[in-house]
Amino acid sequence: MAGAALCGGAAAGAPALPAFSHQRAHLFAICSGRLAALATHQSSTQQAAAPESRRLQAEFDMLLDAVMPDAMDQGVPDGQADRWRSQGWSEIAGHLANAYYSFDATVAEYARNATADRIAECRDLLLPPTP
């Protein structure tokens, strides 16, 4: 794995990373869960984007592993990262369920947009890998 380059606000329009390790851990875990749910959905529907989503999930897992010792020093309890991951997973899984199974076109459209927005929030934190 090439590793992730973080977009820490230096580039125009890039999202700023939180200042504290516990906040970064929360963000990285949420994104890991979001991407895991997306990758699972993509795999189950034979979408070509599934490996890229898994790769991004692994990047967030690596970043989470890097900040968790400091986050725990800041009071994050053991097991909290798993709860945050589950939160991210549930968020995207719920949106995907509405997007694909809702009989209400407005609800389905909102869910598709919400999924795209949440995944974009995570993708925008990482710079593309260099060749």
Secondary structure, DSSP 8 states (H G I E B T S, - for coil): ----EE--S-STT-----SSHHHHHHHHHHHHHHHHHHHHHHHHTT-TTHHHHHHHHHHHHHHHHHHHHHHHHTT--TTHHHHHHHHHHHHHHHHHHHHHH-S-HHHHHHHHHHHHHHHHHHHTTEE----
